[in-house]
Amino acid sequence: MEQQATRERAGAAQARDLAERDVRTIVHPHSVIGEPAEPLVLDRGEGALVWDVRGRSYIDGTCGLWQCPVGHGRRELADAAAEQIAKLEFYSSFGDYSNEPSIKLAEKLLELAPAGLRRVFFTNGGSEGNETAIKLARLAQHHAGHPERTIVLARSAGYHGMGGGSLAATGIDRLREGYGPLVPGIEFLGKPHAVAGDPGTADRLIAELEERIESIGPERIAAFIGEPVLGVGGMVPPPDGYWPRVQEVLRRHGILLIVDEIVTAFGRTGHWFASERYGIEPDMIVTAKGLSSGYIPMGAVLIGQRVLDLAEGAAFLHGFTYNGHPVGAAVALANIEILRRENLLERATTLGTRLLDALRPLEELDHVLEVRGVGLMLGIEFTGGDTSGVQAGARAEGVIVRASGTSIVLSPPLVITEEQVDTLARVLKEQVRAAH
Ligand code: PLP
């Protein structure tokens, strides 16, 4: 008992010390400058659990930023990284340099991807991938003799990252404010959200798409970018029949389809790529996060035949130093092997249903608009107000969830146990019930 108390006191002192040093030295992403929050200093992880430096455990209901399908603490991924670092830590992939892990990973991705995707451009993360896809779409159109095709259609509530083009294509006002002027030539369509399964939503969205293409002029539009399921926008699945119809309209007008699968790929919706689930044949897929389970930054843009045909012979003077990183590729290959070996895609469907069923009764509350989800991507949308109290309350009870606008979003590791799913649901329900 006494030993335990001594350990707890030491843990608390270490947590205070680290928190003070953090506040003195670090500007965190998504923080208020000059008003640093007291950080939760994490120390280790295993499966769906993480521990802070005090030794308290938390069920990771979001996988950090939804990046970790295989869960935390995988020795196998540490070994894959260490072996590759010891052999060849890095060499640039610019021009005619290459490395074996990148080549193997490109082959693997093209094997898993929907039909029609033919080549891979590696990146370090999601924003870089979307910058790449937007630039490549514009270059391809330009090179094919359509220099006036520069406009990119994006959607309200869509999230595509924090770079020049990727932020410009992000349809969330609070993230854009103060950074203007953003990259020009992005046009926004309405939020693809069918509340309570409204059967007319897809019709309205397709009519809007057709009208906007008509009013802008199809000959000025390079591409359309969208997430199969809105992530940061609240984990919103598409209205029934939406994607095949969007694709048909875009094809008819020679507009390229960029599908942002930075969150949705690698099992999250029960498939390697959500494009498969929704019947999408993308011209480009952008992915990251679950590709390496976040053990090391890694992303990829999968490029389809139409883009390659349009851009054939074009000089693609684009790239970032660490593209094609052999360590990232080695970790991604080992990560994909774990997802396959442990049947984690199926698990996302089974456990996603269990979690959704457990949370569904919250829809009876006046302040809850909707509980929704696909696979292990779930959202609870409030009728308004702030959801950060739920995030804080759940954390105090040992459960990490994320407040995203008026929604609470969930995306636990696919290895989460049934018992952990039940605890997560119980704690979250208590917090949501108390939050009005
Ligand atoms: N696109 C989507 C759908 C995302 O959810 C994110 C990150 O959350 C990004 C793009 C940006 O990726 P990154 O933060 O790796 O640059």
Residues whose N, C-alpha, C, O or C-beta is under 5 A from the ligand:
A	BS01	PLP	G125 G126 S127 E128 Y159 H160 G161 E227 G231 D260 I262 V263 A288
